[in-house]
Amino acid sequence: MHAGPTADAQGGTILLIDIDHFKQINDTHGHPVGDVVLQAVADRLLRAIRSEDHLARVGGEEFLAILAGAEVDTGRLVAERIRQAVAAEPIQAGAHALRVTVSLGLTAFGPGEDLEVVYARADAGLYRAKSAGRDRVIEMAIPSRAADSS
């Protein structure tokens, strides 16, 4: 990912979303079942975000949601709605009904920050969510200016 757009005056929040134990799903049930899980999760994510938000698959089982203009409080609400929507009911993949969860890293754009910097901070939150047991949202605060100058 390269340095690119910065948040405009309206701010924004991003969510980095990863399907928990996805490799295990593929290894246990095969890639066709994994593909069904990816599509079902993507559908649930699209239903859980706001109409003005953007969603992209950025890696094997990882998605990025950009909540343009959203304050961090709104980001928290959307993140929790996503987490609950994915976990709410099993995903039916052929003969398999699979309980699937996601972990999320959440952060907001700081003044003048580009997507690369904010993405890295959300990725750190995602890593913490995975390390803390998965199926959770971890918010990463915008570093304070005082911390930047020390």
Buried (B, 14 or more C-beta within 10 A) or exposed (E): EEEEEBBEEEBBBBBBBBBBBBEEBBEEBEEEBBEBBBEBBBEBBEEBBBEEBEBEBBEEBBBBBBBBBBEBEBBBEBBBBBBEBBBEEEBEBEEBEBEBBBBBBBBBBBEEBBBEBBBBBBBBBBBBBBEEEBBBBBBBEBEEEEEEEE
